[in-house]
Amino acid sequence: MHKKLNYFLSIFTLTGLASCQESSVQKEDISDEKVELISPLHISDSVLHDTDDPAIWINKSNPSQSLIIGTDKDSIGALYVFDLTGNTIDSLVRRDIQRPNNVDIGYGLIHGNDTIDFAVTGERLTSKIRFFSLPDMKELNPGGLEVYQGETGEDYRDLMGIAIYQSPKSGKTYVIAGRKNGPTDGTYLWQYEVKSEDGNLSLELVRKFGNFSGNKEIEAIAVDNELGYIYYSDEGSGVRKYYAEPDMGNEELALFATEGFTDDHEGISIYKTSETEGYLLVSDQGANLFHVFPREGSQSNPHQHTLITTLPLSTLSSDGNEVTSVNLGGEYSEGLFVAMSDDKTFQIYSWKQLKKHINQNQ
């Protein structure tokens, strides 16, 4: 039995997780009706301080050797690296990062004489973005690259969300950065082009965009590279949608998920069933639910994202999540979903578990 399961079972008074087989458990919801919880196949080793956001690096030459990377959010925080069953790979963990909130992955960046995959995280207490090559987790530009220069508002430079957009149109790589607080004039998010010259990375600001309700903050950001959209959680209001290409303008394309959430709108991830179809998964942190929306919108409107169903996972107060539809082998033949849980762990699911629930309830 995984060494974290005893703790997990004591919280939920569950049974039957020992075999790492798909299972479900019961708990009381606020209406006193029994709800079938979807239990993880695996629970990661604990981090030292506070889990926040995961990412998945796809090993294209050997998908079963792909990695899960997760943030340990603290002033002396870290990026943890796990295998697909949640075991920490100690040699790849990078510590002494000053409050890393979110993490994302990029692929095929030309860097000097090499083409590299990389992980990127925002260091909140220094207002810097840190880059690490994959799979060796060697830091690029040690110490990071500064963002939000010139901002003076309270918490306006405190990095929170981070996401990568790699344009199929231009081949350029961009970082979209969110923060703890920001203006309500449509310039909350800043988008930077990642440039590499003589083995050094730099960031060039290409636009400021993004409405903000003024309630709470903006942290979770997800990018659909194929369709060219950016989604982000305006935590007190809903999910907002914009074009990812800087030259497509700053018009807001949609504001959805405005009803039915118990607490903060949090982590967003995108499961792709084809180049153009799939699901958007958004964490309802206070209800321990994940709301599922159509990636492609409706038949008449690609920006109409109407709720399909909710997923009752066994995560606690989940903030960040990530999903892939890539066949990673074995139990992950249709992909993997990973979400942080507020007990210093990440919970790991087979997409087949979530797909079964979606098919039964849509």
Helices and strands as residue ranges (DSSP letters): H 5-12, E 24-28, E 34-38, E 42-43, E 51-57, G 63-65, E 67-72, E 77-82, G 90-92, E 94-97, E 100-111, E 114-123, E 128-134, E 139-146, E 159-166, E 173-179, E 189-197, E 200-209, E 218-224, E 229-234, E 238-243, G 246-248, E 254-256, E 265-272, E 278-284, G 285-287, E 289-294, E 309-311, E 321-324, G 330-332, E 336-341, E 345-350, H 351-361
